[in-house]
Amino acid sequence: MRASHRLTLLTLCLMVMIAQIDTFIVNLGARAIGEHFDASVGELQWIVDSYNLVYAVSLLSGGMLADIHGRRRILLIGTLIFTAASLVCAAAPTAPVLILGRALTGAGGALMIPASLAIIRVVWDQPGERARALGVWAAWNGVAMALGPSLGGLLLPWFGWRSIFLVVVPFAVLALILAGYAIPESSDPANAAAQLFGALALGSLTYAAISAHSSPHATIAALAIAMLSAALFVAIERNKGAEALVSPDILAVPEFRGAMAATLGMTFGGYGMVFVLALAWQASGRLDAAASAAALLPMSLVFILVAPFSGTLSERLGIRVATSGGVTLMGIGLLLIGAGGLQPNIAPAEFGLAVTGLGLGLGSGPLSAMAVGHVAAARAGMAAALINVARISGATIGVAVLGACYAAAGGGTQGLLLSMMIGSLVQFSGAAIAWMMTRPKARPAHLTR
C-alpha cells in the first residue's frame, strides 16, 4: 500500500472512529445521564436512539449527496456538523435538548460514514486491496468499542457525563486537518427521492418498539404508520426505475441482499446487548461505570485483534463462512452473556463477550466488502449508504426492542436473559439468510459433462 493510501486510510479510519465512539460511550453513560435528568428507561432509549434514528433515515441521502456533490466535501461537512452537535450535547440543560443534540450528531454521522466507505471503493479499485482496506477500516470500529467504554469509565467518575461528548472534539479537529491533504475528491452524479416515507417507516417502527411496554394503543398506531409508510416507499421507488433512491440494480444482487440481512442481525444484537448489559450491571449494583467499561473490553480487544485479518481470512475460508459464521458466533456470544451476565462469577459473560468480538471481527469487514464490492464505482456511495442503513437500523431497533424486553421482564437476570435470547435469534436469522443468498452458483450442465 502506497504511503499516500496509508494516510488516506488513516484519515478515513479516524472518521469512522469518531462516529462510532460516540455510540459506545453514550451507552456506558446512560445511567449517569438518567440520574441527572431523572429519566426513565424509555427516555434513555431515546437519548441513545435519537442518534441512531436520524443517522439511519439520513444515510441514503448522505450516500446520494456524496455521489453527487463530492465525497470529500460531504465527509468534511458531516464532520463539522458532528463536532458542533457534540458541543450542544455537552452543554444540554435538559433531556429534550440532549436528544436534539444527539439527533444532530446522527445527521453528521450520516454524511461521514457512507462517504468514507465510498472513498475506499474508489481509491482501492482492486478487490484484494479493497478487502484489506475495509478490514482495517472495520477494525477501527473495534478501536471505538475499546476507547468508548474505557474513556467513559475514566471520564464519568471524575468529570461527569458531559465530558463524554467533548472527548470526540480533538479527534474531529485532527480528522478535518488530515482530510484536506489526504483524501482525493470524487463524485458520480445521480438522482433519487422517497426519503420521507423511508424515514417515517423507520421512525414509527422505533417508536413502537420503545413504547410497547408502556402504551399499547400508541404502539399499534405507530406500527400501522410504519407499514403504510413502507408500502408507499416501495410503491414510489418501484415507479422510478434506475432513478430510485434504492436502485433496483443494487438490490438485484443476492450477495448484497445477504449482506444487508446479516448486517442488520449483527448490529441488532450487538448494539442492543451493549446498551442492556451496561444498564443491567449498573442498575443491579453489580458494577459501576468504570468497572462496566473494563468488563466490556474482551469484546473490543478480540475485535481489534481479528478485524485487520478478516479480509485475508475471508479469502481463505470463503466469504460465505466469514460472514454467516461471524454473525452466528455473535448469536452464541449473546446467549452466554444472557446466561452469565448477572451471576456472581461473570467469567461466562466475559467469555461470551470475547466470542461476540470474534464474530464481529470476522464478519464486519467481509460484509462491507461483499456489499460495496458487487456494485459499480458510480453507485459506491449508495451501496455504502444502504449497508449502513442496515447496520444502524439494526442498532436502532435493537436498542429499542431489547431495551423494551429488558424493561418488560422487570430488569435483572430475567430481563437480561430474555433480551439476549431475542437478540441471538435475530442474529441467527440474519446469518441464515446471508448463507442462502451467497450460495455458490450451479455450473451449467454442458460444463459439467
C-alpha positions in Angstrom: 0.0 0.0 0.0 1.4 3.4 -1.0 2.2 6.0 1.6 -0.5 8.3 0.3 -3.0 5.5 0.5 -2.0 4.8 4.1 -2.6 8.4 5.1 -6.0 8.3 3.3 -6.9 5.1 5.2 -5.8 6.6 8.5 -7.9 9.6 8.0 -11.0 7.6 7.0 -10.5 5.3 10.0 -10.3 8.3 12.3 -13.6 9.5 10.8 -15.4 6.2 11.5 -13.9 6.0 15.0 -15.3 9.5 15.8 -18.8 8.4 14.6 -18.7 5.1 16.4 -17.1 6.1 19.7 -20.0 8.4 20.5 -22.5 5.5 20.4 -20.5 3.2 22.7 -19.5 5.9 25.2 -23.1 7.1 25.5 -24.3 3.6 26.2 -22.0 3.4 29.1 -23.0 6.8 30.4 -26.8 6.2 30.1 -27.3 5.5 33.8 -25.5 8.7 34.9 -27.4 10.8 32.3 -30.7 9.1 33.5 -29.9 10.0 37.2 -29.1 13.6 36.3 -32.3 14.2 34.3 -34.4 11.7 36.4 -35.0 9.9 33.1 -36.9 6.6 32.5 -35.6 3.6 30.6 -37.7 4.8 27.6 -36.1 8.3 27.7 -32.7 6.8 27.9 -33.5 4.7 24.8 -34.4 7.9 23.0 -31.2 9.6 24.1 -29.3 6.6 22.5 -31.7 6.1 19.6 -32.2 9.7 18.6 -28.7 9.5 17.2 -29.3 6.1 15.6 -32.7 7.0 14.2 -31.6 10.3 12.4 -28.5 8.5 11.3 -30.4 5.7 9.8 -33.0 7.8 8.0 -30.4 10.2 6.6 -27.9 7.7 5.4 -29.5 7.2 1.9 -29.4 11.0 1.4 -25.8 11.1 2.7 -24.7 8.5 0.2 -26.6 10.2 -2.6 -25.1 13.6 -1.7 -21.6 12.2 -1.5 -22.0 10.7 -5.0 -23.4 14.0 -6.4 -21.6 16.8 -4.7 -18.2 15.2 -3.9 -17.3 12.6 -1.3 -14.6 14.5 0.4 -16.8 17.6 0.6 -19.7 15.7 2.2 -17.3 14.0 4.6 -15.9 17.3 5.8 -19.4 18.8 6.2 -20.6 15.8 8.2 -17.6 16.1 10.5 -18.2 19.7 11.1 -21.9 19.0 12.0 -20.9 16.1 14.2 -18.4 18.3 16.1 -20.9 21.2 16.6 -23.6 18.8 17.7 -21.3 17.2 20.3 -20.8 20.6 21.9 -24.6 21.0 22.0 -24.9 17.7 23.8 -22.2 18.6 26.3 -24.0 21.8 27.2 -27.6 20.4 27.2 -29.6 21.8 30.1 -32.5 19.3 29.7 -33.1 15.9 28.4 -35.0 17.2 25.3 -32.1 19.4 24.3 -29.8 16.4 24.7 -32.0 14.3 22.5 -31.9 17.1 19.9 -28.2 17.3 20.1 -27.9 13.6 19.6 -30.2 13.8 16.6 -27.9 16.4 15.0 -24.9 14.3 15.8 -26.6 11.4 13.9 -27.1 13.7 10.9 -23.4 14.5 10.8 -22.6 10.8 11.1 -24.9 10.0 8.2 -22.8 12.2 6.0 -19.5 10.9 7.2 -19.8 7.1 7.1 -21.2 6.4 3.5 -18.8 9.0 2.1 -15.8 7.3 3.8 -16.9 3.8 2.5 -17.4 5.2 -1.0 -14.0 6.7 -0.9 -12.5 3.3 -0.1 -14.4 1.9 -3.0 -12.9 4.5 -5.4 -9.4 4.7 -4.1 -8.8 1.0 -3.8 -10.2 -0.3 -7.1 -8.6 -3.8 -6.8 -10.8 -6.3 -4.8 -8.0 -7.8 -2.8 -6.6 -4.4 -1.7 -10.1 -3.1 -1.1 -10.8 -6.1 1.2 -7.7 -5.4 3.2 -8.5 -1.7 3.4 -12.1 -2.5 4.6 -10.7 -4.9 7.2 -8.6 -2.2 8.6 -11.5 0.3 8.4 -13.7 -2.2 10.2 -11.0 -2.7 12.9 -11.4 0.9 13.9 -14.9 0.2 14.9 -13.2 -2.1 17.4 -10.9 0.7 18.4 -14.1 2.8 19.1 -15.6 0.0 21.1 -12.4 -0.2 23.2 -11.9 3.5 23.5 -15.6 4.4 24.1 -16.2 2.4 27.3 -12.6 2.9 28.5 -12.8 6.7 28.2 -16.2 6.7 29.6 -15.1 4.7 32.6 -12.3 7.2 33.2 -14.3 10.4 32.5 -17.6 9.7 34.1 -16.4 9.5 37.8 -14.1 12.5 37.5 -15.7 14.9 35.1 -19.3 13.8 34.8 -21.4 12.8 31.9 -21.0 16.0 29.9 -17.3 15.2 29.3 -18.1 12.1 27.3 -19.5 14.3 24.5 -16.4 16.5 24.5 -13.9 13.7 24.0 -14.5 13.4 20.3 -13.8 17.1 19.5 -10.0 16.8 19.4 -10.2 13.7 17.2 -12.6 15.6 14.9 -10.3 18.6 14.5 -7.4 16.3 13.6 -9.5 14.4 11.1 -10.6 17.7 9.4 -6.9 18.8 9.1 -5.8 15.5 7.6 -8.8 15.2 5.2 -7.8 18.4 3.4 -4.5 16.8 2.4 -5.0 13.1 2.3 -8.4 12.5 0.7 -8.9 12.9 -3.1 -12.2 14.4 -4.3 -14.5 12.2 -6.4 -18.2 12.2 -7.5 -20.7 10.4 -9.7 -23.9 12.5 -10.1 -27.3 10.7 -9.7 -30.9 11.4 -8.8 -33.2 9.9 -6.1 -36.3 10.5 -4.0 -38.8 8.9 -1.4 -36.7 9.8 1.6 -39.7 11.0 3.7 -41.6 7.7 3.7 -38.5 5.6 4.4 -37.7 7.9 7.4 -41.3 7.8 8.6 -41.4 4.0 8.4 -38.2 3.5 10.4 -39.1 6.2 12.9 -42.5 4.7 13.6 -41.1 1.3 14.0 -38.6 2.5 16.5 -41.3 4.4 18.4 -43.4 1.3 18.5 -40.6 -0.8 20.0 -39.8 1.8 22.7 -43.4 2.4 23.7 -44.6 -1.2 23.5 -44.4 -1.9 27.3 -46.0 1.4 28.3 -48.5 2.5 25.7 -50.1 -0.4 23.7 -52.5 1.9 21.7 -49.7 4.2 20.6 -47.7 1.1 19.6 -50.4 -0.2 17.4 -50.8 3.2 15.7 -47.1 3.5 15.2 -46.9 0.0 13.6 -49.8 0.9 11.3 -48.0 4.1 10.2 -44.7 2.2 9.7 -46.4 -0.4 7.5 -48.2 2.2 5.4 -45.1 4.3 5.0 -43.0 1.3 4.0 -45.7 0.3 1.4 -45.7 3.9 0.0 -41.9 3.9 -0.1 -41.8 0.7 -2.1 -44.5 1.9 -4.5 -42.8 5.2 -5.2 -39.4 3.6 -5.7 -40.7 0.9 -8.0 -42.0 3.5 -10.4 -38.7 5.4 -10.6 -36.7 2.5 -12.0 -33.0 3.4 -12.4 -33.5 6.8 -10.7 -34.8 5.3 -7.5 -33.3 6.2 -4.2 -32.8 2.5 -3.6 -31.6 1.4 -7.1 -33.1 -1.8 -8.4 -29.8 -3.0 -9.9 -28.2 -2.9 -6.4 -31.0 -4.9 -4.7 -31.0 -7.4 -7.6 -27.6 -8.8 -6.4 -28.2 -11.7 -4.0 -24.9 -11.2 -2.2 -25.9 -7.6 -1.5 -29.2 -8.6 0.0 -27.5 -11.2 2.1 -25.0 -8.7 3.4 -27.9 -6.4 4.3 -29.7 -9.1 6.3 -26.6 -10.3 8.1 -25.5 -6.7 8.9 -29.0 -5.9 10.3 -28.9 -9.0 12.5 -25.3 -8.3 13.6 -26.0 -4.8 14.9 -29.4 -5.6 16.3 -27.9 -8.0 18.8 -24.6 -6.2 19.2 -25.7 -2.7 19.9 -28.7 -3.8 21.9 -26.5 -6.0 24.0 -24.1 -3.2 24.9 -27.0 -1.0 25.9 -28.8 -3.6 28.0 -25.8 -5.2 29.6 -24.2 -2.0 30.8 -27.6 -0.8 32.1 -28.2 -4.1 33.9 -24.7 -4.2 35.5 -25.1 -0.6 36.9 -28.8 -0.9 37.8 -28.2 -4.0 39.8 -25.2 -2.6 41.6 -23.1 -5.4 40.2 -20.6 -3.0 38.5 -20.2 0.8 38.4 -19.4 2.7 35.3 -15.6 2.2 35.4 -15.9 -1.5 36.1 -18.5 -1.9 33.4 -16.1 -0.3 30.9 -13.4 -2.7 31.9 -15.8 -5.7 31.7 -16.8 -4.8 28.2 -13.2 -4.8 27.0 -12.9 -8.5 25.9 -15.3 -7.9 23.0 -13.4 -4.8 21.9 -9.9 -6.3 22.2 -10.8 -9.5 20.4 -12.4 -7.5 17.6 -9.3 -5.3 17.3 -7.1 -8.4 17.0 -9.3 -10.2 14.4 -10.7 -7.5 12.2 -7.5 -6.4 10.4 -7.1 -10.0 9.2 -10.8 -10.5 8.3 -10.1 -9.8 4.6 -7.4 -12.5 4.5 -9.5 -14.9 6.5 -12.5 -14.5 4.2 -10.2 -15.2 1.2 -9.1 -18.5 2.8 -12.4 -19.5 4.4 -14.7 -18.1 1.8 -16.9 -15.0 2.1 -19.9 -17.3 2.9 -18.2 -18.8 6.0 -16.7 -15.4 7.2 -20.0 -13.5 7.1 -22.6 -16.1 8.2 -20.1 -17.7 10.6 -19.2 -14.4 12.2 -22.8 -13.4 12.8 -23.6 -16.9 14.2 -20.7 -16.6 16.6 -22.2 -13.3 17.8 -25.5 -15.1 18.5 -23.8 -17.7 20.6 -21.9 -15.0 22.5 -25.2 -13.3 23.3 -26.6 -16.5 24.8 -23.6 -16.8 27.0 -23.9 -13.2 28.1 -27.6 -13.7 28.9 -26.9 -16.7 31.0 -24.0 -15.4 32.9 -24.1 -11.6 32.9 -25.6 -11.1 36.4 -24.2 -14.2 38.0 -21.7 -13.9 41.0 -19.0 -15.1 38.6 -19.2 -13.2 35.4 -16.5 -15.3 33.7 -19.1 -16.9 31.3 -20.3 -13.5 30.3 -16.7 -12.3 29.7 -16.2 -15.4 27.5 -19.5 -14.5 25.7 -18.2 -11.0 25.1 -15.0 -12.4 23.6 -17.0 -14.8 21.3 -19.1 -11.8 20.3 -16.0 -9.8 19.5 -14.6 -12.7 17.5 -17.8 -13.0 15.4 -17.9 -9.2 14.9 -14.3 -9.1 13.8 -14.6 -12.0 11.5 -17.8 -10.8 9.8 -17.9 -7.0 9.7 -15.2 -6.3 7.2 -16.2 -9.0 4.7 -19.8 -7.9 4.9 -18.9 -4.4 3.9 -16.6 -5.8 1.1 -19.4 -8.1 -0.1 -21.9 -5.2 -0.2 -19.7 -2.5 -1.8 -17.6 -4.8 -4.0 -20.6 -6.0 -6.0 -21.6 -2.6 -7.4 -20.2 -0.2 -9.9 -18.0 2.6 -8.6 -20.7 5.2 -9.7 -23.0 3.5 -7.1 -20.4 3.2 -4.4 -21.9 5.9 -2.2 -25.4 4.5 -2.5 -24.2 0.9 -1.8 -22.2 2.2 1.2 -25.2 4.1 2.5 -27.6 1.1 2.1 -25.3 -1.3 4.0 -25.0 1.3 6.7 -28.8 1.8 6.7 -29.0 -1.9 7.6 -26.3 -1.5 10.2 -27.7 1.4 12.0 -31.3 0.3 11.5 -30.4 -2.9 13.3 -28.7 -0.9 16.0 -31.7 1.5 16.4 -34.3 -1.2 16.5 -32.1 -3.5 18.6 -31.6 -0.9 21.4 -35.4 -0.2 21.3 -36.6 -3.8 21.2 -34.0 -5.3 23.6 -34.4 -2.4 26.0 -38.2 -2.9 25.9 -37.8 -6.6 26.5 -35.4 -5.9 29.5 -37.9 -3.4 31.0 -41.0 -5.6 30.3 -39.4 -8.6 32.1 -38.7 -6.4 35.2 -35.0 -6.0 34.5 -32.5 -8.1 36.4 -31.5 -11.6 35.5 -34.8 -12.4 33.7 -34.7 -9.2 31.7 -31.2 -9.7 30.6 -31.7 -13.3 29.6 -34.9 -12.5 27.6 -33.3 -9.6 25.7 -30.2 -11.7 24.9 -32.3 -14.6 23.6 -34.2 -12.3 21.3 -31.0 -10.7 20.1 -29.4 -14.0 19.3 -32.5 -15.2 17.5 -32.4 -12.2 15.2 -28.6 -12.8 14.6 -29.1 -16.4 13.7 -31.8 -15.5 11.3 -29.6 -12.9 9.6 -26.8 -15.4 9.3 -29.1 -18.0 7.7 -30.3 -15.5 5.1 -26.8 -14.5 4.3 -25.8 -18.1 3.9 -28.6 -18.8 1.4 -28.0 -15.6 -0.5 -24.3 -16.4 -1.0 -24.9 -20.0 -2.2 -22.4 -21.0 -4.9 -23.9 -20.7 -8.4 -24.6 -24.1 -10.1 -22.4 -24.6 -13.1 -24.3 -25.0 -16.5 -25.0 -28.6 -17.4 -22.8 -28.5 -20.6 -19.8 -27.5 -18.4 -20.1 -30.5 -16.0 -20.0 -33.2 -18.7 
